Amino acid sequence: MLYGAPTTRRRDALRNRAAILEAAAEVLTRSEGFALMPEIARRAGVGQATLYRHFADRHALLAGVIAHQLELLESAAQHAEFHQLLRETLHSLIARRGLVSLAGRLDPALQDRYLRRLVAAFTEPLRRARENGHVRPDLLLEDLGLIFAMVRGATDRAGDAGRSVDLLLDGILGR
């Protein structure tokens, strides 16, 4: 069927892109240095040409992984409770230490854009939490950028960054 072929290829392309992003997130999470593109292609089950068709270089791949992670967060944030979303996000920053470190090497303007998206994802959950009295009344959306930076600093220095998150959340949630 003439009209069926492009749709199939498009689905394959979407599936390949998703596999590449998943493999890259996994590899980049475990490493603070850029992984070799062939390793990511192998883990994704695609050829290097397919990988490069989707992402021209390592920086484009890193940007794609971060954008994908932000899309997942934005989707989850639509119906999530603030405290659970924040806890999961902060623990994810710890678990994905390598990826976070690599993100720090991106162009500062791009880093700023990603941070704004990250913080903006919390707009509605924070509003709902405030309305229901589940957070400190003086907690501002802008404070989240500081909180993310604090946790990133804790992951670089502390042995138990997870405990740092728990202590931080107790203060935010007014416990």
C-alpha positions in Angstrom: 0.0 0.0 0.0 1.5 3.3 -1.1 0.2 5.4 1.7 1.0 2.9 4.4 4.8 2.9 4.0 5.5 6.5 5.2 3.5 5.9 8.3 5.4 2.8 9.1 8.7 4.5 8.6 7.5 7.4 10.8 6.6 5.0 13.6 10.0 3.3 13.2 11.7 6.7 13.4 9.7 7.6 16.5 10.5 4.2 18.1 14.2 4.6 17.2 14.3 8.1 18.7 12.7 6.9 21.9 15.1 3.9 22.1 18.1 6.3 21.6 16.9 8.7 24.2 16.3 5.9 26.7 19.7 4.3 26.0 21.5 7.7 26.2 19.8 8.6 29.4 20.9 5.4 30.9 24.5 5.7 29.7 24.8 9.4 30.5 23.4 8.9 34.0 26.2 6.5 34.9 29.0 8.6 33.5 30.1 12.1 34.0 32.0 12.0 30.7 30.4 11.8 27.3 29.7 8.2 26.4 30.8 7.0 23.0 28.0 7.3 20.5 28.6 3.7 19.3 27.8 2.4 22.8 24.5 4.4 22.8 23.6 3.2 19.4 24.3 -0.4 20.4 22.2 -0.2 23.5 19.4 1.4 21.6 19.5 -1.4 19.0 20.1 1.0 16.1 23.0 1.7 13.8 25.2 4.7 14.2 23.8 6.3 11.0 20.3 6.2 12.6 21.7 7.7 15.8 23.3 10.5 13.8 20.2 11.1 11.7 18.4 11.9 15.0 21.2 13.7 16.8 24.1 15.3 14.9 26.5 15.2 17.8 26.9 14.5 21.5 25.7 17.9 22.5 22.5 17.5 20.4 22.0 14.1 22.0 22.5 15.5 25.5 20.1 18.3 24.8 17.6 15.8 23.4 17.9 13.6 26.5 17.4 16.6 28.8 14.4 17.9 26.8 12.9 14.4 26.9 13.3 14.1 30.7 11.7 17.5 31.0 8.7 16.4 28.8 8.3 13.4 31.1 8.3 15.7 34.2 5.9 18.2 32.6 3.5 15.3 31.8 3.7 13.9 35.3 3.3 17.3 36.9 -0.2 17.8 35.4 -1.8 15.7 38.1 1.0 15.1 40.7 1.0 16.3 44.2 3.7 18.9 44.8 5.5 17.1 47.6 5.7 13.8 45.7 6.7 15.5 42.5 9.4 17.5 44.2 10.7 14.5 46.2 10.9 12.4 43.0 12.6 15.2 41.0 15.2 15.8 43.7 16.0 12.1 44.1 16.2 11.9 40.3 18.8 14.7 40.3 20.8 12.6 42.7 20.3 9.3 40.8 21.2 11.0 37.5 24.2 12.8 38.8 26.3 12.1 35.7 23.6 13.6 33.4 23.2 16.6 35.6 26.9 17.1 35.6 27.0 17.0 31.8 24.1 19.4 31.6 26.3 21.9 33.4 28.6 21.9 30.4 25.9 23.1 28.0 25.7 26.7 26.8 24.6 28.8 29.8 21.6 30.2 27.8 20.4 26.6 27.1 20.9 25.6 30.8 18.8 28.6 31.8 16.1 27.6 29.4 16.0 24.1 30.8 16.0 25.4 34.4 13.0 27.7 33.6 11.1 24.7 32.1 12.0 22.6 35.1 10.7 25.2 37.5 7.6 26.0 35.4 6.6 22.3 35.6 5.9 22.9 39.3 3.6 25.9 38.8 0.2 24.1 39.2 1.3 21.5 41.7 2.7 24.3 43.9 -0.4 26.4 43.5 -2.5 23.4 44.6 -0.2 22.7 47.5 -0.4 26.3 48.7 -4.2 26.3 48.4 -4.4 23.2 50.5 -1.9 24.4 53.1 0.6 21.6 52.3 3.7 23.9 51.9 5.1 26.9 53.7 3.0 29.9 52.6 6.2 31.9 51.8 7.5 29.3 49.3 7.8 30.8 45.9 8.2 29.1 42.5 11.5 31.0 42.1 12.8 29.2 45.2 12.8 25.9 43.4 15.7 27.0 41.3 17.7 27.5 44.5 16.5 24.2 45.9 17.6 22.3 42.8 21.0 24.0 43.0 21.3 23.1 46.7 20.6 19.4 45.9 23.0 19.4 43.0 25.7 20.8 45.4 24.8 18.1 48.0 25.2 15.4 45.4 28.7 16.7 44.6 29.8 16.7 48.2 27.7 14.6 50.6 27.8 10.9 51.1 24.1 10.6 51.6 22.5 13.2 49.4 19.1 11.5 49.8 19.1 12.5 53.5 19.8 16.1 52.4 16.7 15.9 50.3 14.6 14.6 53.2 15.8 17.4 55.5 15.2 20.0 52.8 11.7 18.7 52.1 10.8 18.8 55.8 11.7 22.5 55.9 9.7 23.2 52.7 6.7 21.3 53.7 6.6 22.9 57.2 7.0 19.7 59.2 
